[in-house]
């Protein structure tokens, strides 16, 4: 029962790691609570007025016992911060919890020079419940059950020792005599104490077992959600998880947004000449450069399309500076593209890989598409279509980046200050667009 973790072997490794981290944190909390109990007992013993009938004694073992317990607790607490919490150490800790209380209870008859039966009536007995409940902090029913069994067994041993050390006639069947005489033992009363310990232990064990199942399910769901979020843009992930109602297809919100399209010119030829692993490595280095620059300026990656990246600004969450943020991200992408091209030129098989960028702004619809079993958030609108067309138009203009004149003007009104070279290009014919357009070409 005490070997390994409880019912975690079938869980994914990432969930087991989360469970282990939670259990380690719980053991530290338990250690601090044990230390608090030890200091509390020591303070009560040292500061509380002594009963007038307590005999004077030079040697008092209680403070030494409490200091020894506190020392062991500090050692166990230190071990927990070092990640060392083997089951045998926890069993020893539980044993010492019970031994401390049983020892304090037993010592009462010595301290007051009374018959052994006197110890069974001291109120310190109830602290056994506190130490049993303390183990519930770990969310592991094994240690709650073990603590309760140790407590019940400890009390039974104390009762057996008391009976063996008491003179004949100490055991009585009269409750009145038991209450009015400190040297009498009522077996029914001691049975009730043991029964109450086992009852509370049983209830706590079942409660903690149920709580642990909920904890494992919650940790599994959280872990799975974290893994799934890696496949979603941060803004989209939050939009999904923060929804107060069931998601369904057809929900749409219209917003003023800016769209950036990024693509690698010459990537098709490169990918046909190298291994799939090299293609993936090149794309990974490209995404590692581009994506952080988009998120840095509040953008959201809507989708990856091979070597293409579509990013939105102000679509997932409304923004009054979407065009400005998009232009700032575009400038950073241009500068990063220059460095990336130089670093990868030797691996491009003699063909220079260029990163092209284009952006447009305007009204878009942020919508939930799909069916009941498969949903996807995406952006629909003329701005998205235009950005895609402008990105391809870079080849005709022999440019690295193009934006519409309207987006440029909107970004300037929102506070955008250009930091790259730019050039006006009027009345340009863009494939798929019916009317000539005024564009702005940018270069790093």
N, C-alpha and C positions, 0 to 999 in steps of 0.2 A: 504493500500500500504506500510506503514512504519512498519508493524508488522512482525517480524521474518526475516529470510534470504530469498533472492529472488531465487525461483526455486531450492532449495537445499534439500527439504524434501524427495524427491525420491532418493537421492544419498545415497550410502553406508556411514555408520558412519565415517569411516576413511577418506573419501573424504570430508565430511562436516567439519571434524576437520581441514583438510588442507585448505579448503576455509575460515573457521573462522580465522585461523592463518594468512592467506594472507590478509584478511580484517583488522585484528588488526594491522598488520604491515603497511598497507596503511594508516590507521587513524593516526598512529604515524608520518608518513611522511607528511601527510596533516597538522598535528599540528605544525610540525617544519617549514613548508612553511608559515603557517599563522603567526607564531611568526616572521619569517623573514620579511614578509610583514609589520607587525606592526613596527618592528625596522627600516625598510627602510623608511616608512612614517614619523616616528618620526625624523629620521636623516635628511631627506629632509626638514622637517618643521623647524628644529633647525639650520641647517647649510646653507641652501640655502639663498642667498641674498634676502632681502625683496624688492618687487617692490616699486618703488619710490612713487606710488600713493596709497600704502596701508597705512591706518591711524594707528597711534600708539594707542595701547590699553593696559591697565594694565592687564586685565584678558583675557587670551587666553584659551578657552575650548578645543582646538584641542589636545594639549599634554596630558591633563587629559583623554580625550576620548581614545587616543591611548594607554595610560598606562593601562586604565581599560580593553581595548580589549586584550592587551598583558597578563594581569593578568588572565583573563578568559581563554585565550589560554593555558597558563601554567597549569592551573588547569585541563583543558581538556586533555592536554598532559600527565599530571601525572596520570589521570584516565585511559588513554589508556594503560599506562605501568602497571597498576594494573589490566588490563583486563576488565575495566568497560567502555563500549561504547554503552549504550542503544540508541535506535532510537530517543527518545525525546531529548537527549543531543546533538545529531548530528543536529537535526532540529533547536534547539536553536543556535547552532554554525553557521549554514547557515544563519539564521535570522540576527545574529550579523554581519556576513560578509557584508551582503547587507546594514544593518543599518549604518555600519561604513562609507561605500562609500557614501551613500545617505546623511548622516549627514555632511560629509566633503564637498560634493558638495553644499548642502544648506547653509553652513556657509560662503561660499565665498561672497555672497551678503552682509552679515553682516560685514565681515572683511573689505570689500572695500567700505562699505556704499553706496551700489548700489541698484536699484530696484530688486525685487525678480526674475524677468526674467533673470537677469544677471547670476544667478547660473546655468541656463540650458545650458550655453555655455562654461563652464569650462571643460578642458580636463580630469579632474579626473574621468569623466564618464566612460572612457575606462577600468578602473580597475575592473568594474563589470564583464567584460569578463574574466579577470584573475581569479576572485573568482569562476566563473562558471566552467572554465577549471580545476581549482584546484580539484574539486570534481571528475574529471575523474580518478584521481590517485587510487581511491578505486575500480574501475571496477564494479560499481553498478549504473546502469542508473537512478535509483529512485532519488538518491541524486543530480545527474547532472540536471535532470529535475526540481527537487524542487528548486535548486539554481537558475536556469534560470527563473522559474515562480516568485520566490521572487524578483529577480532583475527587471523583467518587471513590476510587481505590484508596487514595490517601486518607480520606475521611474514614473509610471502613477500617483501615489499618489503625488509625488513631483510636477509633471506638474499641477495636479488639484489644489494643494495648491497654486502654483505660480499664476495660473489664478485667483483664488479666492482673492488673496492678491494684485493683480495688478489693476490699474485704468482702466476705460473704454478706449478702443482704443489700448490696449497693443497688442491684437491679430491682426496680419496682414496676408494678402494673398500674399504680395510681398516679394519675396526672397531677392531682393536687399535691401529693407528697413530692413528686418530681419538681414541681414549680417552687415549692416552699423550702426545699432542702437542696443545697448546692452539692451535696455528696451523693445524690441519687442519679441513676441512669434509667431513662425510659427508652426501651428499644424501639418503640413505635416512633418516637420523636426523631431518633437518629436515622431510622428508615426513611422518614419523611424528608430529611435533609438530603440523603443520598438520592432519593427519588426525584427531588426538586432539581438537583444538579443534573441528573440524567435527562430529565424532561426538558430543561432549558437547553442543554447540549443538543438534544435531538431536534428541537425546534430551530435552533441556530444552524445546525448542520444542514437541514433541509432548505432553510432560507438562503444560506450561502451557496449551496449547490445550485439552486435556481438562479441566484444572482450571478454565479459564475457562468452558467449557460448563456445568460443574457450578455455578460461581459464578452464572452468568446464570440457570440454572434455580432455584437457591436464592433469589436475590434476587427473581425473579418470584413464586415461591411465598410468600415472606415478605411481599412487597408485596400480593399478592392476599389473603393471610390478614389483613393489617392492614385492608384495605378491607372484607373480609367481616365482621370483628369489629365494624365500625361498625353493622352490622345486628343485632348480638347484644349482650345485656347483658354487662358485664365479667365477672361471675361465671360466666355460662353459657359465654362464650368460653373462659375458662381451663379450665372443666370439660371442654370438648370437646378442646382442644389438649393437655391434660395426661393424657388417657386413655392407659393403657398397653396397651389392647387395642382391637380393632376395635369401633366402636360399632354397635349393632343395636337394633331396636325391641323393646320389652317390658321393658327394664331399669328397675327402679323402686326407690326408696329412701324409706322412711317416716321423717318427721321432725316434730318439734314446731316449728311456724312461725307467723308472723303475716302477714296479707295486708291490703294497703291497696288500695282502689279509689278512683280520682279521676275526676271527670267534670265537664263544663261544663253547667250548667242554662241552657237557652235557646239552645243552639248550633244546633239544627236550624233554628229560625226565622231566626237570623242567617245561616247558610250558604245558605239559600234566597233571600236578598235581596242577596247580594254575589257578586262574581266568584270563580271558583275560586282565582285568585291571592291574593285577599284572605283567603279561607278558609285557605289554606296558610300565609300570613303570620301569621294569628292563632294557628293551631295551633303554629307554630314558636315564637312568643313565649311561648306557654303551656308548651310542653315545655321550653324553655330555662330557665324558672323552676322547674318541678317536678322534672325528672329529676336535676339536681345535688343537690337536697335529699334525694332518696331515696338516691343513692349516698353522700352525705356520712355517712349514718347506717348504712351497711353493707347497704342494700337493693339489690335487683336488679329491674330492670324486666322483667317477664315478657313483656308484650306491650302494644302500642298498639292501641286499638280505636276508630279515629276520634278523637273528643274524649275517649275514656276511656283511662286508664292503670291497669294492674294491676302492683303491685309486691309482691315477697315478701321476707321477712326470716327467715333461718334455714332456708330451703327448699333453696337451692342448696348451701350449706355449713352444717353444723350449728352452732347458736349457743345459748348458755344465757341470752341476753338479747334474744331476738328481739322479744318484746312490748314491752320497754322501748325498743329502737331504733325500732320502728315508731311508737310514741307520740311519740317525739321528732321523727321525720320528719313526722308528722301535724301537730304544732304548728307546725313551720316552714312547712309547706305552707299552713296557715291564714293565717299572717301574710303570706306571699308572695301569696296569693290576694287579700287586701285591696288590696295595692299594684297588683297586675295589673288588678283590676277598675277601679280609679280611672284607670289609665293608658289603658285601652281603652274606657272608657265613651263617649267621643266617637265611637268607630267602631262602636258596637253598634246603630246605627240606632234609638236611643231605647229599646232593650230592654237592661236590665242583664244582663250575663253573670256568673253566679255559679259559683264552683268548689265542688262538693260532694265531701266525703271520707267514707269509712267504712272501718272496720277490724274484723277478727275474728282470733282465734287458735285454734289447735288442731292436731290431727294432720293432716298432708297427705302426699301421695305425690309425690315429685319423679321424673318418669318420662320415658323416651324413647319417643315415639310416632311412628307413621308406617310406612313400608315400607322396603325395602332401598335404594331410590333417593332417598327423601325422608324425613328424620328431623327431629324437633323436640322440644326439651325443654319441658316444661310442668309446672304444678303442678295436682294433682287432689285434691279433698277438700272436706269440708263447710265448712271455714273460708273457702275461696275462694268457694264459692257464697253463703255467708252475707254476706260482705263486699259482694258485688255487689247482693244484695237490700237490705242496709242503705243502700247508696249511693242507691238509688232511694227508699228510705223517708225520706230527708232532706226530700223534697218534702212528704210527709204531716205530718212533725213541724215543718216550717218551720225547719229547722236547716241548718247548714253542714257539720257533722261529727257522726258517730255511731260509737260503738264498743260492743261488748258489755260487760256488767258483768264477765263472766269474764275478758275480755282486760284490762280496767282493773285488776282485782285481781292478775292475773299480772304485769302491768307494774310495779305498785307493789311487789310482792315482789321484783322484779328490780332495784329501785332507782330507778324512775321517779318524778320529782317534777314535778307539774303546774305549768305556767307560764301557763296560759290558764284562762279561766272555764269551769266545767263544772257540769252539772246532772244529777241522777239522774232517770230516767224509767222508772217501773215498769210491768210488765204491758202492754207495747206489742204490738199485733198487727202483725206484719210480713208482707206479702204473700209467700206461698210457704213460710211457716214455720208448722208446725201448732200450736205452743204459744206462749203469750204470753212475751215476753222482757223482761228488765231491761236497759236501755240507759243509756249516758252520753252526753249531748249536750255538745259543746264549741264554744266561740266565741272568736275572737281578741280 
